[in-house]
């Protein structure tokens, strides 16, 4: 196994359906521009309440990815 260097970015995913969907939305969207993603960490979970009901989920994530050699 070779040595790797990693970098982390912070993003927020959202969904009207669930926390899990918010995570999937964030990872899928980040994957369009970030290469070599390896892991994610959930930092925070929050949401929006409308008319006494949960209306929206937001999940703060850190995504780790491998830094490429040039």
PQR file with spaces between the fields and no chain letter, atoms N, CA, C, O and H, PARSE charges and radii, in Angstrom:
ATOM       1  N    UNK     1       0.847   -1.185    0.000 -0.4000 1.5000
ATOM       2  CA   UNK     1       0.000    0.000    0.000 -0.0000 2.0000
ATOM       3  C    UNK     1       0.885    1.239    0.000  0.5500 1.7000
ATOM       4  O    UNK     1       1.802    1.359    0.812 -0.5500 1.4000
ATOM       5  N    UNK     2       0.608    2.139   -0.899 -0.4000 1.5000
ATOM       6  CA   UNK     2       1.394    3.364   -0.962 -0.0000 2.0000
ATOM       7  C    UNK     2       0.826    4.420   -0.017  0.5500 1.7000
ATOM       8  O    UNK     2      -0.325    4.338    0.412 -0.5500 1.4000
ATOM       9  H    UNK     2      -0.137    2.042   -1.559  0.4000 1.0000
ATOM      10  N    UNK     3       1.654    5.408    0.294 -0.4000 1.5000
ATOM      11  CA   UNK     3       1.198    6.502    1.151 -0.0000 2.0000
ATOM      12  C    UNK     3       0.307    7.439    0.348  0.5500 1.7000
ATOM      13  O    UNK     3       0.559    7.693   -0.830 -0.5500 1.4000
ATOM      14  H    UNK     3       2.589    5.474   -0.056  0.4000 1.0000
ATOM      15  N    UNK     4      -0.726    7.946    0.985 -0.4000 1.5000
ATOM      16  CA   UNK     4      -1.647    8.864    0.321 -0.0000 2.0000
ATOM      17  C    UNK     4      -1.723   10.165    1.098  0.5500 1.7000
ATOM      18  O    UNK     4      -1.455   10.205    2.299 -0.5500 1.4000
ATOM      19  H    UNK     4      -0.931    7.740    1.942  0.4000 1.0000
ATOM      20  N    UNK     5      -2.091   11.227    0.399 -0.4000 1.5000
ATOM      21  CA   UNK     5      -2.403   12.502    1.009 -0.0000 2.0000
ATOM      22  C    UNK     5      -3.866   12.781    0.691  0.5500 1.7000
ATOM      23  O    UNK     5      -4.310   12.588   -0.441 -0.5500 1.4000
ATOM      24  H    UNK     5      -2.309   11.195   -0.577  0.4000 1.0000
ATOM      25  N    UNK     6      -4.610   13.235    1.693 -0.4000 1.5000
ATOM      26  CA   UNK     6      -6.031   13.472    1.531 -0.0000 2.0000
ATOM      27  C    UNK     6      -6.360   14.938    1.790  0.5500 1.7000
ATOM      28  O    UNK     6      -5.628   15.644    2.483 -0.5500 1.4000
ATOM      29  H    UNK     6      -4.249   13.392    2.612  0.4000 1.0000
ATOM      30  N    UNK     7      -7.453   15.367    1.229 -0.4000 1.5000
ATOM      31  CA   UNK     7      -7.981   16.698    1.481 -0.0000 2.0000
ATOM      32  C    UNK     7      -9.459   16.538    1.811  0.5500 1.7000
ATOM      33  O    UNK     7     -10.103   15.600    1.343 -0.5500 1.4000
ATOM      34  H    UNK     7      -8.047   14.794    0.666  0.4000 1.0000
ATOM      35  N    UNK     8     -10.007   17.466    2.627 -0.4000 1.5000
ATOM      36  CA   UNK     8     -11.423   17.432    2.966 -0.0000 2.0000
ATOM      37  C    UNK     8     -12.079   18.740    2.542  0.5500 1.7000
ATOM      38  O    UNK     8     -11.497   19.819    2.658 -0.5500 1.4000
ATOM      39  H    UNK     8      -9.483   18.229    3.007  0.4000 1.0000
ATOM      40  N    UNK     9     -13.303   18.614    2.050 -0.4000 1.5000
ATOM      41  CA   UNK     9     -14.117   19.781    1.753 -0.0000 2.0000
ATOM      42  C    UNK     9     -15.395   19.702    2.591  0.5500 1.7000
ATOM      43  O    UNK     9     -15.794   18.622    3.028 -0.5500 1.4000
ATOM      44  H    UNK     9     -13.776   17.738    1.956  0.4000 1.0000
ATOM      45  N    UNK    10     -16.025   20.842    2.807 -0.4000 1.5000
ATOM      46  CA   UNK    10     -17.284   20.880    3.545 -0.0000 2.0000
ATOM      47  C    UNK    10     -18.406   21.273    2.596  0.5500 1.7000
ATOM      48  O    UNK    10     -18.293   22.241    1.844 -0.5500 1.4000
ATOM      49  H    UNK    10     -15.701   21.719    2.452  0.4000 1.0000
ATOM      50  N    UNK    11     -19.493   20.506    2.645 -0.4000 1.5000
ATOM      51  CA   UNK    11     -20.657   20.795    1.819 -0.0000 2.0000
ATOM      52  C    UNK    11     -21.918   20.540    2.640  0.5500 1.7000
ATOM      53  O    UNK    11     -21.859   19.945    3.716 -0.5500 1.4000
ATOM      54  H    UNK    11     -19.585   19.720    3.256  0.4000 1.0000
ATOM      55  N    UNK    12     -23.050   20.991    2.125 -0.4000 1.5000
ATOM      56  CA   UNK    12     -24.342   20.748    2.765 -0.0000 2.0000
ATOM      57  C    UNK    12     -25.274   20.149    1.719  0.5500 1.7000
ATOM      58  O    UNK    12     -25.469   20.718    0.645 -0.5500 1.4000
ATOM      59  H    UNK    12     -23.098   21.474    1.251  0.4000 1.0000
ATOM      60  N    UNK    13     -25.845   18.996    2.046 -0.4000 1.5000
ATOM      61  CA   UNK    13     -26.838   18.366    1.185 -0.0000 2.0000
ATOM      62  C    UNK    13     -28.218   18.592    1.754  0.5500 1.7000
ATOM      63  O    UNK    13     -28.380   18.752    2.964 -0.5500 1.4000
ATOM      64  H    UNK    13     -25.686   18.534    2.918  0.4000 1.0000
ATOM      65  N    UNK    14     -29.223   18.606    0.876 -0.4000 1.5000
ATOM      66  CA   UNK    14     -30.583   18.821    1.358 -0.0000 2.0000
ATOM      67  C    UNK    14     -31.559   17.883    0.657  0.5500 1.7000
ATOM      68  O    UNK    14     -31.293   17.371   -0.431 -0.5500 1.4000
ATOM      69  H    UNK    14     -29.091   18.476   -0.106  0.4000 1.0000
ATOM      70  N    UNK    15     -32.692   17.675    1.313 -0.4000 1.5000
ATOM      71  CA   UNK    15     -33.740   16.816    0.765 -0.0000 2.0000
ATOM      72  C    UNK    15     -35.044   17.104    1.489  0.5500 1.7000
ATOM      73  O    UNK    15     -35.048   17.416    2.680 -0.5500 1.4000
ATOM      74  H    UNK    15     -32.908   18.090    2.197  0.4000 1.0000
ATOM      75  N    UNK    16     -36.130   17.001    0.777 -0.4000 1.5000
ATOM      76  CA   UNK    16     -37.439   17.104    1.403 -0.0000 2.0000
ATOM      77  C    UNK    16     -37.892   15.756    1.934  0.5500 1.7000
ATOM      78  O    UNK    16     -38.894   15.672    2.645 -0.5500 1.4000
ATOM      79  H    UNK    16     -36.127   16.748   -0.190  0.4000 1.0000
ATOM      80  N    UNK    17     -37.155   14.688    1.593 -0.4000 1.5000
ATOM      81  CA   UNK    17     -37.570   13.330    1.924 -0.0000 2.0000
ATOM      82  C    UNK    17     -36.950   12.792    3.205  0.5500 1.7000
ATOM      83  O    UNK    17     -37.666   12.335    4.095 -0.5500 1.4000
ATOM      84  H    UNK    17     -36.342   14.755    1.016  0.4000 1.0000
ATOM      85  N    UNK    18     -35.586   12.843    3.310 -0.4000 1.5000
ATOM      86  CA   UNK    18     -34.933   12.213    4.453 -0.0000 2.0000
ATOM      87  C    UNK    18     -33.492   12.691    4.609  0.5500 1.7000
ATOM      88  O    UNK    18     -32.918   13.302    3.707 -0.5500 1.4000
ATOM      89  H    UNK    18     -35.004   13.215    2.587  0.4000 1.0000
ATOM      90  N    UNK    19     -32.931   12.400    5.764 -0.4000 1.5000
ATOM      91  CA   UNK    19     -31.519   12.680    6.021 -0.0000 2.0000
ATOM      92  C    UNK    19     -30.650   11.861    5.065  0.5500 1.7000
ATOM      93  O    UNK    19     -29.675   12.370    4.511 -0.5500 1.4000
ATOM      94  H    UNK    19     -33.397   11.904    6.496  0.4000 1.0000
ATOM      95  N    UNK    20     -31.010   10.597    4.880 -0.4000 1.5000
ATOM      96  CA   UNK    20     -30.244    9.726    3.981 -0.0000 2.0000
ATOM      97  C    UNK    20     -30.229   10.284    2.555  0.5500 1.7000
ATOM      98  O    UNK    20     -29.187   10.280    1.901 -0.5500 1.4000
ATOM      99  H    UNK    20     -31.802   10.184    5.330  0.4000 1.0000
ATOM     100  N    UNK    21     -31.356   10.753    2.082 -0.4000 1.5000
ATOM     101  CA   UNK    21     -31.404   11.345    0.739 -0.0000 2.0000
ATOM     102  C    UNK    21     -30.563   12.613    0.660  0.5500 1.7000
ATOM     103  O    UNK    21     -29.940   12.880   -0.367 -0.5500 1.4000
ATOM     104  H    UNK    21     -32.203   10.756    2.614  0.4000 1.0000
ATOM     105  N    UNK    22     -30.538   13.396    1.734 -0.4000 1.5000
ATOM     106  CA   UNK    22     -29.708   14.600    1.756 -0.0000 2.0000
ATOM     107  C    UNK    22     -28.234   14.233    1.617  0.5500 1.7000
ATOM     108  O    UNK    22     -27.490   14.917    0.915 -0.5500 1.4000
ATOM     109  H    UNK    22     -31.044   13.180    2.569  0.4000 1.0000
ATOM     110  N    UNK    23     -27.807   13.161    2.281 -0.4000 1.5000
ATOM     111  CA   UNK    23     -26.422   12.692    2.168 -0.0000 2.0000
ATOM     112  C    UNK    23     -26.143   12.234    0.740  0.5500 1.7000
ATOM     113  O    UNK    23     -25.133   12.614    0.147 -0.5500 1.4000
ATOM     114  H    UNK    23     -28.412   12.605    2.852  0.4000 1.0000
ATOM     115  N    UNK    24     -27.043   11.415    0.188 -0.4000 1.5000
ATOM     116  CA   UNK    24     -26.858   10.929   -1.185 -0.0000 2.0000
ATOM     117  C    UNK    24     -26.805   12.095   -2.176  0.5500 1.7000
ATOM     118  O    UNK    24     -25.972   12.096   -3.082 -0.5500 1.4000
ATOM     119  H    UNK    24     -27.863   11.106    0.670  0.4000 1.0000
ATOM     120  N    UNK    25     -27.670   13.069   -2.015 -0.4000 1.5000
ATOM     121  CA   UNK    25     -27.674   14.231   -2.906 -0.0000 2.0000
ATOM     122  C    UNK    25     -26.354   14.980   -2.846  0.5500 1.7000
ATOM     123  O    UNK    25     -25.826   15.394   -3.879 -0.5500 1.4000
ATOM     124  H    UNK    25     -28.347   13.069   -1.279  0.4000 1.0000
ATOM     125  N    UNK    26     -25.819   15.156   -1.650 -0.4000 1.5000
ATOM     126  CA   UNK    26     -24.556   15.876   -1.486 -0.0000 2.0000
ATOM     127  C    UNK    26     -23.400   15.116   -2.124  0.5500 1.7000
ATOM     128  O    UNK    26     -22.599   15.701   -2.853 -0.5500 1.4000
ATOM     129  H    UNK    26     -26.248   14.819   -0.811  0.4000 1.0000
ATOM     130  N    UNK    27     -23.310   13.822   -1.856 -0.4000 1.5000
ATOM     131  CA   UNK    27     -22.207   13.019   -2.404 -0.0000 2.0000
ATOM     132  C    UNK    27     -22.305   12.931   -3.926  0.5500 1.7000
ATOM     133  O    UNK    27     -21.299   13.055   -4.624 -0.5500 1.4000
ATOM     134  H    UNK    27     -23.961   13.347   -1.264  0.4000 1.0000
ATOM     135  N    UNK    28     -23.512   12.717   -4.435 -0.4000 1.5000
ATOM     136  CA   UNK    28     -23.683   12.630   -5.892 -0.0000 2.0000
ATOM     137  C    UNK    28     -23.310   13.933   -6.588  0.5500 1.7000
ATOM     138  O    UNK    28     -22.654   13.921   -7.630 -0.5500 1.4000
ATOM     139  H    UNK    28     -24.330   12.617   -3.868  0.4000 1.0000
ATOM     140  N    UNK    29     -23.726   15.047   -6.015 -0.4000 1.5000
ATOM     141  CA   UNK    29     -23.413   16.339   -6.636 -0.0000 2.0000
ATOM     142  C    UNK    29     -21.923   16.636   -6.554  0.5500 1.7000
ATOM     143  O    UNK    29     -21.336   17.100   -7.531 -0.5500 1.4000
ATOM     144  H    UNK    29     -24.259   15.057   -5.169  0.4000 1.0000
ATOM     145  N    UNK    30     -21.299   16.378   -5.411 -0.4000 1.5000
ATOM     146  CA   UNK    30     -19.863   16.612   -5.263 -0.0000 2.0000
ATOM     147  C    UNK    30     -19.075   15.746   -6.239  0.5500 1.7000
ATOM     148  O    UNK    30     -18.043   16.174   -6.757 -0.5500 1.4000
ATOM     149  H    UNK    30     -21.775   16.000   -4.617  0.4000 1.0000
ATOM     150  N    UNK    31     -19.557   14.531   -6.491 -0.4000 1.5000
ATOM     151  CA   UNK    31     -18.873   13.616   -7.405 -0.0000 2.0000
ATOM     152  C    UNK    31     -18.794   14.113   -8.827  0.5500 1.7000
ATOM     153  O    UNK    31     -18.007   13.589   -9.616 -0.5500 1.4000
ATOM     154  H    UNK    31     -20.396   14.184   -6.071  0.4000 1.0000
ATOM     155  N    UNK    32     -19.592   15.117   -9.183 -0.4000 1.5000
ATOM     156  CA   UNK    32     -19.531   15.685  -10.535 -0.0000 2.0000
ATOM     157  C    UNK    32     -18.298   16.550  -10.735  0.5500 1.7000
ATOM     158  O    UNK    32     -17.877   16.778  -11.869 -0.5500 1.4000
ATOM     159  H    UNK    32     -20.232   15.542   -8.543  0.4000 1.0000
ATOM     160  N    UNK    33     -17.711   17.037   -9.635 -0.4000 1.5000
ATOM     161  CA   UNK    33     -16.541   17.905   -9.774 -0.0000 2.0000
ATOM     162  C    UNK    33     -15.341   17.488   -8.921  0.5500 1.7000
ATOM     163  O    UNK    33     -14.237   17.993   -9.127 -0.5500 1.4000
ATOM     164  H    UNK    33     -18.053   16.852   -8.714  0.4000 1.0000
ATOM     165  N    UNK    34     -15.539   16.584   -7.974 -0.4000 1.5000
ATOM     166  CA   UNK    34     -14.449   16.148   -7.103 -0.0000 2.0000
ATOM     167  C    UNK    34     -14.085   14.706   -7.453  0.5500 1.7000
ATOM     168  O    UNK    34     -14.939   13.819   -7.441 -0.5500 1.4000
ATOM     169  H    UNK    34     -16.436   16.174   -7.807  0.4000 1.0000
ATOM     170  N    UNK    35     -12.815   14.485   -7.764 -0.4000 1.5000
ATOM     171  CA   UNK    35     -12.351   13.140   -8.100 -0.0000 2.0000
ATOM     172  C    UNK    35     -11.803   12.439   -6.856  0.5500 1.7000
ATOM     173  O    UNK    35     -11.428   13.087   -5.879 -0.5500 1.4000
ATOM     174  H    UNK    35     -12.121   15.205   -7.774  0.4000 1.0000
ATOM     175  N    UNK    36     -11.764   11.141   -6.906 -0.4000 1.5000
ATOM     176  CA   UNK    36     -11.110   10.309   -5.884 -0.0000 2.0000
ATOM     177  C    UNK    36     -11.706   10.457   -4.489  0.5500 1.7000
ATOM     178  O    UNK    36     -10.979   10.412   -3.497 -0.5500 1.4000
ATOM     179  H    UNK    36     -12.068   10.614   -7.700  0.4000 1.0000
ATOM     180  N    UNK    37     -13.032   10.633   -4.405 -0.4000 1.5000
ATOM     181  CA   UNK    37     -13.663   10.723   -3.085 -0.0000 2.0000
ATOM     182  C    UNK    37     -13.530    9.379   -2.379  0.5500 1.7000
ATOM     183  O    UNK    37     -13.683    8.330   -3.004 -0.5500 1.4000
ATOM     184  H    UNK    37     -13.622   10.670   -5.211  0.4000 1.0000
ATOM     185  N    UNK    38     -13.244    9.406   -1.076 -0.4000 1.5000
ATOM     186  CA   UNK    38     -13.003    8.177   -0.325 -0.0000 2.0000
ATOM     187  C    UNK    38     -13.938    7.992    0.862  0.5500 1.7000
ATOM     188  O    UNK    38     -14.305    6.859    1.173 -0.5500 1.4000
ATOM     189  H    UNK    38     -13.119   10.258   -0.568  0.4000 1.0000
ATOM     190  N    UNK    39     -14.337    9.076    1.540 -0.4000 1.5000
ATOM     191  CA   UNK    39     -15.198    8.934    2.713 -0.0000 2.0000
ATOM     192  C    UNK    39     -15.975   10.219    2.949  0.5500 1.7000
ATOM     193  O    UNK    39     -15.687   11.257    2.352 -0.5500 1.4000
ATOM     194  H    UNK    39     -14.039    9.996    1.287  0.4000 1.0000
ATOM     195  N    UNK    40     -16.968   10.131    3.830 -0.4000 1.5000
ATOM     196  CA   UNK    40     -17.671   11.330    4.278 -0.0000 2.0000
ATOM     197  C    UNK    40     -17.881   11.248    5.780  0.5500 1.7000
ATOM     198  O    UNK    40     -17.940   10.165    6.362 -0.5500 1.4000
ATOM     199  H    UNK    40     -17.202    9.289    4.315  0.4000 1.0000
ATOM     200  N    UNK    41     -17.991   12.415    6.391 -0.4000 1.5000
ATOM     201  CA   UNK    41     -18.288   12.549    7.814 -0.0000 2.0000
ATOM     202  C    UNK    41     -19.510   13.459    7.927  0.5500 1.7000
ATOM     203  O    UNK    41     -19.563   14.508    7.285 -0.5500 1.4000
ATOM     204  H    UNK    41     -17.943   13.295    5.919  0.4000 1.0000
ATOM     205  N    UNK    42     -20.474   13.070    8.726 -0.4000 1.5000
ATOM     206  CA   UNK    42     -21.629   13.931    8.985 -0.0000 2.0000
ATOM     207  C    UNK    42     -21.302   14.819   10.172  0.5500 1.7000
ATOM     208  O    UNK    42     -21.062   14.328   11.275 -0.5500 1.4000
ATOM     209  H    UNK    42     -20.431   12.218    9.248  0.4000 1.0000
ATOM     210  N    UNK    43     -21.292   16.129    9.945 -0.4000 1.5000
ATOM     211  CA   UNK    43     -20.974   17.104   10.988 -0.0000 2.0000
ATOM     212  C    UNK    43     -22.213   17.584   11.727  0.5500 1.7000
ATOM     213  O    UNK    43     -22.213   17.731   12.949 -0.5500 1.4000
ATOM     214  H    UNK    43     -21.487   16.527    9.049  0.4000 1.0000
ATOM     215  N    UNK    44     -23.260   17.823   10.963 -0.4000 1.5000
ATOM     216  CA   UNK    44     -24.455   18.362   11.596 -0.0000 2.0000
ATOM     217  C    UNK    44     -25.694   17.965   10.802  0.5500 1.7000
ATOM     218  O    UNK    44     -25.640   17.715    9.598 -0.5500 1.4000
ATOM     219  H    UNK    44     -23.260   17.703    9.970  0.4000 1.0000
ATOM     220  N    UNK    45     -26.776   17.919   11.501 -0.4000 1.5000
ATOM     221  CA   UNK    45     -28.073   17.632   10.889 -0.0000 2.0000
ATOM     222  C    UNK    45     -29.021   18.720   11.360  0.5500 1.7000
ATOM     223  O    UNK    45     -29.117   19.007   12.554 -0.5500 1.4000
ATOM     224  H    UNK    45     -26.819   18.122   12.479  0.4000 1.0000
ATOM     225  N    UNK    46     -29.715   19.316   10.414 -0.4000 1.5000
ATOM     226  CA   UNK    46     -30.696   20.331   10.769 -0.0000 2.0000
ATOM     227  C    UNK    46     -31.834   20.263    9.753  0.5500 1.7000
ATOM     228  O    UNK    46     -31.751   19.537    8.762 -0.5500 1.4000
ATOM     229  H    UNK    46     -29.637   19.082    9.445  0.4000 1.0000
ATOM     230  N    UNK    47     -32.874   21.009   10.005 -0.4000 1.5000
ATOM     231  CA   UNK    47     -33.996   20.993    9.093 -0.0000 2.0000
ATOM     232  C    UNK    47     -34.853   22.218    9.232  0.5500 1.7000
ATOM     233  O    UNK    47     -34.603   23.101   10.053 -0.5500 1.4000
ATOM     234  H    UNK    47     -32.941   21.598   10.810  0.4000 1.0000
ATOM     235  N    UNK    48     -35.858   22.243    8.415 -0.4000 1.5000
ATOM     236  CA   UNK    48     -36.797   23.357    8.363 -0.0000 2.0000
ATOM     237  C    UNK    48     -38.170   22.831    8.768  0.5500 1.7000
ATOM     238  O    UNK    48     -38.608   21.777    8.307 -0.5500 1.4000
ATOM     239  H    UNK    48     -36.061   21.526    7.748  0.4000 1.0000
ATOM     240  N    UNK    49     -38.827   23.575    9.624 -0.4000 1.5000
ATOM     241  CA   UNK    49     -40.169   23.199   10.080 -0.0000 2.0000
ATOM     242  C    UNK    49     -41.177   24.179    9.473  0.5500 1.7000
ATOM     243  O    UNK    49     -41.010   25.396    9.551 -0.5500 1.4000
ATOM     244  H    UNK    49     -38.471   24.431    9.998  0.4000 1.0000
ATOM     245  N    UNK    50     -42.213   23.625    8.875 -0.4000 1.5000
ATOM     246  CA   UNK    50     -43.265   24.439    8.291 -0.0000 2.0000
ATOM     247  C    UNK    50     -44.621   23.875    8.729  0.5500 1.7000
ATOM     248  O    UNK    50     -44.895   22.691    8.533 -0.5500 1.4000
ATOM     249  H    UNK    50     -42.349   22.636    8.811  0.4000 1.0000
ATOM     250  N    UNK    51     -45.454   24.710    9.311 -0.4000 1.5000
ATOM     251  CA   UNK    51     -46.781   24.307    9.770 -0.0000 2.0000
ATOM     252  C    UNK    51     -46.711   23.106   10.720  0.5500 1.7000
ATOM     253  O    UNK    51     -47.480   22.152   10.602 -0.5500 1.4000
ATOM     254  H    UNK    51     -45.231   25.672    9.471  0.4000 1.0000
ATOM     255  N    UNK    52     -45.769   23.183   11.664 -0.4000 1.5000
ATOM     256  CA   UNK    52     -45.594   22.162   12.704 -0.0000 2.0000
ATOM     257  C    UNK    52     -45.123   20.800   12.176  0.5500 1.7000
ATOM     258  O    UNK    52     -45.250   19.793   12.873 -0.5500 1.4000
ATOM     259  H    UNK    52     -45.145   23.958   11.760  0.4000 1.0000
ATOM     260  N    UNK    53     -44.580   20.761   10.948 -0.4000 1.5000
ATOM     261  CA   UNK    53     -44.088   19.513   10.363 -0.0000 2.0000
ATOM     262  C    UNK    53     -42.703   19.718    9.775  0.5500 1.7000
ATOM     263  O    UNK    53     -42.351   20.819    9.352 -0.5500 1.4000
ATOM     264  H    UNK    53     -44.478   21.579   10.382  0.4000 1.0000
ATOM     265  N    UNK    54     -41.927   18.653    9.752 -0.4000 1.5000
ATOM     266  CA   UNK    54     -40.611   18.713    9.113 -0.0000 2.0000
ATOM     267  C    UNK    54     -40.819   18.882    7.619  0.5500 1.7000
ATOM     268  O    UNK    54     -41.477   18.066    6.974 -0.5500 1.4000
ATOM     269  H    UNK    54     -42.213   17.758   10.095  0.4000 1.0000
ATOM     270  N    UNK    55     -40.253   19.943    7.080 -0.4000 1.5000
ATOM     271  CA   UNK    55     -40.442   20.251    5.664 -0.0000 2.0000
ATOM     272  C    UNK    55     -39.193   19.981    4.835  0.5500 1.7000
ATOM     273  O    UNK    55     -39.285   19.747    3.630 -0.5500 1.4000
ATOM     274  H    UNK    55     -39.718   20.606    7.604  0.4000 1.0000
ATOM     275  N    UNK    56     -38.020   20.014    5.479 -0.4000 1.5000
ATOM     276  CA   UNK    56     -36.771   19.905    4.722 -0.0000 2.0000
ATOM     277  C    UNK    56     -35.656   19.444    5.661  0.5500 1.7000
ATOM     278  O    UNK    56     -35.597   19.861    6.818 -0.5500 1.4000
ATOM     279  H    UNK    56     -37.946   20.204    6.458  0.4000 1.0000
ATOM     280  N    UNK    57     -34.781   18.587    5.156 -0.4000 1.5000
ATOM     281  CA   UNK    57     -33.615   18.122    5.909 -0.0000 2.0000
ATOM     282  C    UNK    57     -32.354   18.717    5.290  0.5500 1.7000
ATOM     283  O    UNK    57     -32.238   18.803    4.067 -0.5500 1.4000
ATOM     284  H    UNK    57     -34.829   18.249    4.216  0.4000 1.0000
ATOM     285  N    UNK    58     -31.414   19.127    6.132 -0.4000 1.5000
ATOM     286  CA   UNK    58     -30.098   19.568    5.683 -0.0000 2.0000
ATOM     287  C    UNK    58     -29.041   18.824    6.485  0.5500 1.7000
ATOM     288  O    UNK    58     -29.148   18.695    7.705 -0.5500 1.4000
ATOM     289  H    UNK    58     -31.507   19.058    7.126  0.4000 1.0000
ATOM     290  N    UNK    59     -28.018   18.335    5.786 -0.4000 1.5000
ATOM     291  CA   UNK    59     -26.942   17.587    6.431 -0.0000 2.0000
ATOM     292  C    UNK    59     -25.610   18.203    6.031  0.5500 1.7000
ATOM     293  O    UNK    59     -25.287   18.288    4.846 -0.5500 1.4000
ATOM     294  H    UNK    59     -27.931   18.440    4.795  0.4000 1.0000
ATOM     295  N    UNK    60     -24.835   18.635    7.032 -0.4000 1.5000
ATOM     296  CA   UNK    60     -23.488   19.148    6.788 -0.0000 2.0000
ATOM     297  C    UNK    60     -22.511   17.984    6.738  0.5500 1.7000
ATOM     298  O    UNK    60     -22.468   17.153    7.646 -0.5500 1.4000
ATOM     299  H    UNK    60     -25.098   18.566    7.994  0.4000 1.0000
ATOM     300  N    UNK    61     -21.728   17.933    5.667 -0.4000 1.5000
ATOM     301  CA   UNK    61     -20.784   16.829    5.456 -0.0000 2.0000
ATOM     302  C    UNK    61     -19.379   17.345    5.223  0.5500 1.7000
ATOM     303  O    UNK    61     -19.181   18.451    4.719 -0.5500 1.4000
ATOM     304  H    UNK    61     -21.763   18.607    4.929  0.4000 1.0000
ATOM     305  N    UNK    62     -18.415   16.536    5.595 -0.4000 1.5000
ATOM     306  CA   UNK    62     -17.045   16.699    5.138 -0.0000 2.0000
ATOM     307  C    UNK    62     -16.770   15.498    4.247  0.5500 1.7000
ATOM     308  O    UNK    62     -17.031   14.357    4.630 -0.5500 1.4000
ATOM     309  H    UNK    62     -18.576   15.638    6.004  0.4000 1.0000
ATOM     310  N    UNK    63     -16.246   15.756    3.063 -0.4000 1.5000
ATOM     311  CA   UNK    63     -15.914   14.681    2.133 -0.0000 2.0000
ATOM     312  C    UNK    63     -14.401   14.650    1.967  0.5500 1.7000
ATOM     313  O    UNK    63     -13.776   15.662    1.652 -0.5500 1.4000
ATOM     314  H    UNK    63     -16.034   16.682    2.751  0.4000 1.0000
ATOM     315  N    UNK    64     -13.825   13.476    2.185 -0.4000 1.5000
ATOM     316  CA   UNK    64     -12.391   13.294    2.027 -0.0000 2.0000
ATOM     317  C    UNK    64     -12.087   12.682    0.676  0.5500 1.7000
ATOM     318  O    UNK    64     -12.781   11.776    0.216 -0.5500 1.4000
ATOM     319  H    UNK    64     -14.332   12.653    2.441  0.4000 1.0000
ATOM     320  N    UNK    65     -11.028   13.193    0.042 -0.4000 1.5000
ATOM     321  CA   UNK    65     -10.616   12.645   -1.246 -0.0000 2.0000
ATOM     322  C    UNK    65      -9.098   12.610   -1.346  0.5500 1.7000
ATOM     323  O    UNK    65      -8.396   13.368   -0.677 -0.5500 1.4000
ATOM     324  H    UNK    65     -10.464   13.929    0.416  0.4000 1.0000
ATOM     325  N    UNK    66      -8.610   11.717   -2.195 -0.4000 1.5000
ATOM     326  CA   UNK    66      -7.181   11.545   -2.393 -0.0000 2.0000
ATOM     327  C    UNK    66      -6.648   12.665   -3.293  0.5500 1.7000
ATOM     328  O    UNK    66      -7.220   12.946   -4.346 -0.5500 1.4000
ATOM     329  H    UNK    66      -9.180   11.101   -2.739  0.4000 1.0000
ATOM     330  N    UNK    67      -5.561   13.293   -2.876 -0.4000 1.5000
ATOM     331  CA   UNK    67      -4.899   14.297   -3.699 -0.0000 2.0000
ATOM     332  C    UNK    67      -4.048   13.574   -4.735  0.5500 1.7000
ATOM     333  O    UNK    67      -3.244   12.706   -4.396 -0.5500 1.4000
ATOM     334  H    UNK    67      -5.096   13.065   -2.020  0.4000 1.0000
ATOM     335  N    UNK    68      -4.233   13.940   -6.002 -0.4000 1.5000
ATOM     336  CA   UNK    68      -3.510   13.278   -7.095 -0.0000 2.0000
ATOM     337  C    UNK    68      -2.084   13.804   -7.216  0.5500 1.7000
ATOM     338  O    UNK    68      -1.810   14.972   -6.938 -0.5500 1.4000
ATOM     339  H    UNK    68      -4.887   14.645   -6.278  0.4000 1.0000
ATOM     340  N    UNK    69      -1.186   12.924   -7.634 -0.4000 1.5000
ATOM     341  CA   UNK    69       0.161   13.337   -8.012 -0.0000 2.0000
ATOM     342  C    UNK    69       0.079   13.960   -9.395  0.5500 1.7000
ATOM     343  O    UNK    69      -0.707   13.515  -10.230 -0.5500 1.4000
ATOM     344  H    UNK    69      -1.409   11.975   -7.859  0.4000 1.0000
ATOM     345  N    UNK    70       0.864   14.960   -9.638 -0.4000 1.5000
ATOM     346  CA   UNK    70       0.858   15.586  -10.967 -0.0000 2.0000
ATOM     347  C    UNK    70       2.033   15.167  -11.767  0.5500 1.7000
ATOM     348  O    UNK    70       2.187   15.599  -12.910 -0.5500 1.4000
ATOM     349  H    UNK    70       1.503   15.321   -8.960  0.4000 1.0000
